[in-house]
Amino acid sequence: MNKLSLKEYIRPDLELSEGENNLLLHSCCAPCAGEIMEAVAAANIKTTVYFYNPNIHPLEEYEIRKEENKRFCEKLGFDFIDADYDKDNWFQRVKGLENEPERGKRCTVCFDMRFERSALYAHENNFNYFATTLGISRWKDMNQINDSGKRAAERYKDVSYWDFNWRKDGGSSRMIEISKREKFYQQEYCGCVYSLRDTNRWRRENNRDRIIRGVKFYS
């Protein structure tokens, strides 16, 4: 029996520092958010999900991911903030980095942009802590993500970045379990037009079909 699986895992009592109990959680998608949302809910940490991801391309894909995340928020009783889809700003920020690889400079700029807006929202709405769901994915560089989060928080004296390691103790595996249980939409690329391009390029080179958006769900 796997003691780290959903059925057997005993969740620890998570705590924010200094007696705080109000968290702004930047979320990239429902699959990444599921385990984290259940963990903070079990710890009775009052959590608001902040969906700010102007990198996601195209708009139809953005709406699918947003609605899946919103659906799970409604199930858990979490507040959900639908932030602007200012894709033109995102394209301007990453201009000149179109051919950077995954985990490269373009990703750093992308994280910085999303976390800067998250930290600003936290500052303006009395959240002393913010975190992100991005780090639970093994496809991402956790240090790269955490560095961006900390840089964003340093802009404000009243905001801190919570860099809890959500992957540890089977977190990434439970993320998949929850995704299957909830039948979340299963996106097949990170999100931006360049990751879609590069993923499809890899698929062509390996004799695999191109991505068909909006049709694949966990089962």
C-alpha angles and dihedrals in degrees: 000000000000107000090196095058121104094257095051106027117111106210116226121234102262118205137185116223126267095020094295118152105175119093134182107207117198106210128197097186143337097261093056092041099048100081093039094049092050091048095053091042090054089051091051092238107159102237134188117192115223114200109197113148113138088162093075111106134235114018092241090058090047091054093050093051092044094050092049090053091045090051092056092046089056090050092053096038095244122151112245125209115201103203127195122290094221096166093160089062090050093051089050092051094052096040110137092022097081094118098044113123125243109286089024132116094292091060091051091053090047093051091046092054095049095043094046089058091044092051091047091052090048091051094048095045103043100258109144092188135043131178138175136228093216096091096064092073116091087212090071132074104243094200091052091051095045093048090055092047093051092047090053094049092049089069090074131047092211098050129078131183116233107217098185112162102241093179096066125099093022098310095140091050092050088050088063092044092054092045090055093045092051094038091230122189107269109218114200101207135044095255117260127095091250094054088048089051094048095044092052090046090054090048093053091049090051096044094250128138120263119257115275106203124221099018108084121084132172113262 
